[in-house]
Amino acid sequence: MVPTGRTAPAFVRMAAHPLRWSLLTALATGDHRVRELVELLGHPQNLISYHLRLLRGSGLVTARRSSFDARDSYYHLDLERCAHALAEAGAALHPALRLDPAPPPAPSSGEVPGPPRVLFACTGNSARSPIAAALLRHRGGGHVEVTSAGSHPKPSVHPNAVRVLREQYGVDLTDRRTRHLDTVAHRRFDHLISLCDKVREMHPVFGGRPRPAHWSIPDPAAPGDDDQASYPAFLRTAAEIDTRIRFLLPVLTRTAAPEVTS
């Protein structure tokens, strides 16, 4: 006998609405402001804001004030929460269902894909972007070309960035040097990921039209804090970046660009 009257899992009910699904899909590519979502999806701002409130209430989406303009907010899709919600929805339908990632598509005949080239950008290139680059390099196992740079690089990588990566992830940043975005402007990248709201507003231009994405992450090095006081913020920042990196890797696998030859 087929059971009746069972309520669909919360994720299914939330994502089933066409506009909310469109919002989830848009935010899966990176963090966005309301006006950008209005432009992307072509719906009135009041309707976008209403459904964003529902998504925030479900815990699938979070919001964070922009460090460039505190009157604005960036919305972020919590992919880890989505993964758990999807797993629960599958189990609710049938306990044998699993959400195993699909294998990457095989390259077409004659196509020799090269490793995806990723540039992480922030202001000082001393905390967020070198942490992201180091973690992607670490988790990518040599299959991703990773670079980081800043619009106003500081003299050196922050000691807490070095400490967190060494103690929590076994990654050594001791010899890492900061660099300016201008020093890599001649290089081609497949993905440009900004981790700083200020850099995101600059719209840095690179050859090859890299695919842009934005991760709105506050600077863990708060003004006035010494290294000991800011260390917990670096722990949280590294953990958030690491979560995003883990969800970025499958995307890079599927969008690896062919090598460009001259």
Protein Blocks (a to p, Z undefined) as FASTA:
>chain_A
ZZehiacdfklmmmmpmklmmmmmmmmnoccdfklmmmmnopafklmmmmmmmmmmnopa
ccdddfkbmmbccddddfklmmmmmmmmmmmmomkbccdddddddddehiacdddddddd
dfkopmmmmmmmmmmmmmnnopaccddddfbdcfbdcfklmmmmmmmnopafklpccddf
klmmmpccfbdcdfbfklmmnopadehiiaddddddddfbdghiafklmmmmmmmmmmmm
mmmmmmmmmmmmmmcccdddZZ
